[in-house]
């Protein structure tokens, strides 16, 4: 079934970076956050900045576009080493552990338009979030970001006592001296999946089974997207329930929108927004098809395998499918009375064809290393791109 995603004029405001690549929405996000959360920090005028990482937010807040910009080579990167956070980065993201031969992909810093990102300060994060409960909920891209944030904090605050508990669907990391709990809850579709007569039923209008784990969070970061496209043996359901009807399949964009509206209603009716901040991570792009970046391919491969440099230039190579997924998220957020804040990483991430594990992952065996077709071009190496997502989160939270 063909689906026409209706985007209202106000929702187009969020889509302008994709459509025009000229009018940023990040300045509005920053100004809104300052009003809503009382964020503070001095601003500076001018457009010339040094190439070193600044210690505080620098730039014109009225024109700063956090999610539009360029990737700049910076030899002071990466922000941490895997040894700074032992047993945190799992094998599927630990590219260095599994033999990735190049390291240039670690040396890029995100340079937003008209501002610089503040340096991530783990000690400051711990002090400001003392006694708080932080929850990531979604698919493995959320886990990618969760592990990155733990490592960023530990690398700049190495002496604090910690405790890790892994489980399914809930994994928890605690900074004991600060009474901070930072969790990842696996819910790839956000809404519930129940076993009914031996079948996995994806319930588009039910979320309480998952949401019971989210109630006490002071900071919520949600994501979904990739699992809606899976088919065959990778598909996450046997049946879809919508209302009183059951379907073996349905238009994936329609299904995702229904699920997100269920999630949005839960946020509106169950989350005290005076206490809890809510973010939504936009779609993390894949790099399975070189035609998306065409002449920028440095390897001539059929996917991200062998890619060692970001995409350069003014065009953001977002595939139509990724664009549609992002549009669904934007439309649902726009429809909320008090919208979750969009951590809009799709465009900046689309430039990082070099940042994926490819075959250098604990999920790939030795015999598969020479098979580019086995490449993981969905997740991201750690250290790597999700560290920038968390720098952006840090900036929005505290500046």
N, C-alpha and C positions, 0 to 999 in steps of 0.2 A: 504494500500500500504506500502510495506517495504521501508524504507529509509536508505541509506548508507550515513552517514555524512562523507564526505571526509575532512580529516584534513591534511594540509600540514606539512612538516617537521618543519617549523618555528612555526606553531601554536602548535605543540606538546610541544614546550618550555613552553607554558602556562599550559599545561595539566600534566606536569611531577609530580607535587605534588599529583595528583590523581593516576597516573599510577605507579609511583615508590615510592612516599612518601620519597624521599631521596634528590632530587635536587630542592631546593626552587627557586621560581621565584621572590620573594619579593625584594631581593637585587638588581636585575636589575631594578625593578620599582623605588626603592629609588634612585639609581644612575641616572636613566633617569630623575627623577623629579628634582634632584639637578642641572642637566645641563639645563633643560628646564625652570625651574622657579627660579633658583638662590637660592634654599633653603640653609640655613646655620645651623650650630650647631656643637659643638665639639663632637668628638667620643672618646670612651675610649676602650682600649683593655682588654682582659681577659674574662673569662666565668663565674665568680662567682659574683652574685649580691644578695643584701639583699632582703628579702621578702616584704619590705614596698614599696609603690608606689614611684618611683623616680620622681623628679621634671623636669628632662630633659631627652632627648633621651640618652640612654646608650647602648653601644654595638658596635660590629664591623660592620660597614655599608656594607662591602663587603660580609659578610656572614650572615647578619641579614635576617631572613625569617619571615616577619610580620604575614603571614597567616598560618604558621605551628608552632605548639607548644603544650602546655598543659594548662589545667585549674587548677589554684592553689587556694586553700582556703585562703581567706584574710578577716579577721574580720573588716578591715577598710571599707569594702564595705557594702552597695551600695554607689554609688557616689552622690546620692541625695534621697530625700523623695518626694512622690507625693505632699506633702504640700508646697514644694519649688516652685512648678509651678502649682498653682491652676487653674483649668478649662482648662488645656492643655491636660492632659492624659485622653483620652476618656474611657468610660466604658469597651469597648472590650479589652483594654490592662491593666486596673487597677485591677490586681489580688488581691491586699491587700484589696481594697475597697469592693470587692465582695467575701470576706471570705476565701481566700486561707489560710489554717491553718499552713503551714510550711513556713520557711523563709531561710532555708539553701541555696536555689537556688540563693539568693541575694548575697551570700558571695564568689563569685568566680571571680578571676581576670585572664585575658588572659596573659599567659607568652609565648611570641614568642621565637623561637630559636635564640640564640646568641645576644639577645638584650632585653631591657625592654621598655615598652611604657612610654612616658612622661605622667605626670599627666595632665588631661584635665583642662585647665585654661580658664574659661568663659570670664574673663576680657580681657585676651590676645586675645581671639577670636574676641571679640567686637572691640578692637583697630585695629587689623589687617584687619578686614572686614568692617571697617567703610565706610558708603556710598555705600555698595554693595547690590546687589540683588541676593539672593540665592534661587534656585528653585529645589525642588524634584518633579519628574514626574514619574508616574507609578501606581502601584496598592497599596493595603492597607499595604503591607510590606514597601513601601516607606513612607506611612503615619506613620507607626510604628517608622521608623528612624527619620522622621521629628519631631515628638513629643518628641522623646528622645533627640535630639539635642537642642531643645528649653529648656528642663528641665536641661540639663547639663549646659547650659549657665546661666540660671536664678539662679541655686543653688550656683554658684560661683560669680555671679554679681547681687545680689538680689535688689539693690537699683535703677537700671535703669528703666525708664518708658517704658511700653509696651502697645501694642494694638492688640487684636485678632479679626479676622473676619473669620467666617466659612461660607463656601458656597459649591456649587457643579457646576462645577468640581474644582473650585479654593478656597482654604483657605489660609489666609495670617496672619502671625504674624510679628509685627514690634517692633524693639528696637528703640524707638523714639529718644533717646538721641544720638544714633550713626547712625541714618538714614539707618539702616539695615532692609531690607525686606526679610523675610524667608517664602517661600510659598510651599504649596503642591498642585500639579495639578493632579487630578485623570484621568489617561489614562491607564487602565489596559493592553491594547495591544500596547500602544504608537501610533499606526496608528489610523486613524479615523474610527468611526462608525456613519453611517448616517441612518436616517429613510427614507425608500423608499417604498411607497405604503403600509405603515403600517408594514413593515419588518425592522428589525435591520440588516443593511448590514455592515459587517466588510470589509473595503477596504484596502487590503494589500499594495497597491501602493500609497495611499494617506495619508498625515500626516499634511497638512497645517492647517486644522481646529484646531488641538491640538497645533501645533507648533507655531501658532501666539502668544500664551501665554508665550513662552519660549525665545523669541527673545532678550529681554533686560537683561537676567541673566548674572551675572559675574561668577557664579558657578552653574553648572548643575549636578544633580545626578539623573540618570535614573535607572529604573528597570522594568522588566516584567518577566512573567514565569508562575505563578500559574493559571491564568485564561485560559491559553491555554489547560489545561487538563480538564476543567469543561464540564460536559455533562448533558443532560436532562434539568431540570428546572434551573440548575445553569449555563448553557451555556450562554455566553454573546452575541451571535449573532443568527440570523435566517438564514442568507445567508452569504457566503464569496465571495467577488469579487476579482478575480485575472486577471489582464488585462481586456479583454472584456467578460470574462466568469464568471458565477455565480455557486456556489456549495453550497449544503446543508451542506457538511462537506468535509474535506480533511485531509491528514496526518498532525497531529498537529505540528510535528517538521518542516515539509516543510512550513507550514503556518507561524510559528514563524520566521523561517529564512527569508522568503520573507519580513515580516513586519520589521524585524531588518535591513535588507539591505535598505529598504526605509528610516528608521530612520538614518542609517549610512550616506546615501547620503545627507540627510537634514543637518546633523552635518557638513559634509565636505563642503557643498556649502553655508550654511547660518550662521555658527558660526565663529566669528573671534577668532581664538585660541590664538592670541597674547593678547587678553583681557579676554577671558572666558575659565575657566578650566572645563573639562567635565569628569565625572566619570560614571561608570556603575556598579551597585551593582549586583554581581553574584547571583545565585539562592539560596534563603533561603530554607533550607530543611524542610520537614514535618516529623513528627514522628507518623504516623498513624499505622505503622506495626512493632510490636516488633521483628519480624524476622530480621529486619535491624540491631538490636543491640543485639538480642538473649540473651545470658547469663548475659548481663549487666542490664537487667530489674530488677528494685527493687520492682515492684508492682504486677507482674504477670498479668497485665491488657492487653486489646486488643489494646491499643494505648498509648498515653502519660499520660493518667489519673493515678494519684498516683505516678508518677515518681518524685523523690526528689533529685537525684544526677546526675551529668554528667556522661557520658561514659568515662571510663578510658582505658589506654592501647595505643598501637601504631597504631591500625587500625582505620580508619575513616569510619564509617558506612553510606556511601552515597549510596542511592538506585540507581539502573540502570537508572530509569526514570529521577531522579534529575541529574545524571551524563550526560545523553543525553541533557537535557535542558542547562546545563552549557556548554557543548561542542558546541552547536549552538551559544551561546553568544561569546565564545572564537574564533570560526571560523570567525564570522562576524567582531569582533574587529580586528582580525589579517588582514583582507582584507582591512581595512581602510588605507588611505594614512597617516593620522595623528590620530592614534587610541585613542579612549577614554581610560581612565585609569581604569583598572579592580579592583574594590574593592572586592577582592576574598574571601568572607566570607563563602563559602559553606562548606568547610572542618571543620573549627573551630566551625561553628554553628551545624554541624551534631552531635557533641559530647554533645549538650545541650538538651537532651530529657526531662530534668527537667524544661526547661524555658518557656513552653507554658502556656497560660491561662487555658487550659483544660476546666473544667466546671466553673471556677472562673472568670466569665466575665459578663459584663452587657448585653451580648447577650443571656445569659442562665437564664431562670426563676427558681424560687425556687423549683418547682416540678421536674425540670430536673437535679438538682444538684446530685442526686443519680443515674444518668444514664450516665455511662462512654461513651456510644455511642454518646452522644451529645458533646463530648470534642472538643475544638478548639486546634488542634495540628499543626496549620500553623502559627498563629501569635505568638507574644512574649510578656510576661509580661513586664511592665514598673513600676519601674526600672527593668533592666534586660539586656538581650543579645544585643539589638540594641545600648545600651550605648557603648559596645565594638566596634561595627561597627563605631561609631562616634569617638571613641578614635583613631581608625586606620585612619579614614579620617583626623582627626586633625593632626596626626603624619605625614602623607604624605603631607599635605598642608604646614606645618610650620617647618618641621625638615629635 
